[in-house]
Amino acid sequence: MKQKTHISNVLEGNDCKDRYDAEVKKILSDKTILSWILKYTTEEFASTPVSQIRECIEGKPEVGTHRVYPGHTAKQKPEAITGSDTVDKVPGEGQITYDIRFYAVTPDKKRIKLIINVEAQKDFNPGYDLVTRGVFYCTRMLSAQKDTEFAGDDYDSMKKVYSIWICMEAPRSMEYTITSYKLGQKNVYGKAKKCFRYDLMEVVMVCLGREEAASRGNRLHGMLSTLLSEKLRPEEKEKILSDKYDIDTSKELEGGLRQMCNLSDLVEERGIKKGLEIGREEGREEGREKGKVETLFSLVCKKVEKNKSLAQIADELEESVDTILPLYNQAMQEKI
């Protein structure tokens, strides 16, 4: 029997995590789940029942991972959100992948079309500000409308865009909050009497807690905490979603919940095995390495207190950014 190398174990572990992340996105792209998210994060749907919001989402619910480029239209398939896992790409830029992207029309008589992006984010401090990334996503969704939603200089035909971030492990200062960031008018001198249409982009951060306390926050926090819990079994989730939130899980959603649970167990199991293997192979180095990491972490903490950036800290300590990043994130969490 061929013995697995450290590299193969890492690759398998990464594969499990990728599959787990993909399953989370599929679950969040369920039409009912998206309706809940829209109700509690957008003013356009705040007073609309979830059952009616479902009808406002264009296209049939689909779980697909095809790419959509500016100027192209994705082929719709049954049971999926149009544009799921979509991409905007321009020359000279790296590839930008949206977790979920879809269209919805407002429930009023105006029937205004919105372009909505939903992101599942586990790491709240990835080395940059998530809100600025959300702003970037919004600006890309706006600029990508050129020659797709409007032509020439018909800028009045641009559609409003949302980038909604589901943050699963927010710091305590942010947990169980929903915060909106958008353009606003400010009269610097005098009072402008003409109203302009500037409400075209909005970033919304939905921050859950680390303790998965479904009783905290509002109903969206409770529903998402139940849905994404790594502690509840699938049948427990289905009962709570049905009894407390009146969500009847479809066969597809049930399958996603079970697959996500299985992958979560597998990630944890392989993490434990990997730790045991490392312990056996590198036991003698553990003490020295631990001491080095603790010393490095102490230095990082001191520099974080001085408001040094990740790049500055890595440069001053003569370490790579990849080495400093996890220590920097931990220091930022403790600072909060």
Buried (B, 14 or more C-beta within 10 A) or exposed (E): EEEEEEEEBEEBBEBBBEBBBBBBBBBBBBBBBBBBBBBBBBEBBEEBEBEEBBEBBBBEBBBBEBBBBBEEEBEBBEBBBBBBBBBBBEEEEEEBBBBBBBBBBBBEEEEEBBBBBBBBBBEBBEBEEBBEBBBEBBBBBBEBBBEBBBEEEEEEEBBBBBBBBBBBBBBEEBBBBBEEBBEEEEEEEEEEEEEEEEEBBBBBBBBBBEEBBBEBBEEBBBBBBBBBBEEBEBEBBBBBBEEEBEBEBBEBBBBBBBBBBBBBEBBEEBEEBBEEEBEEEEEEEEEEEEEEEEEBBEBBBEBBEEEBEBEEBBEEBEBEEEEBBEBBBBBBBEEE
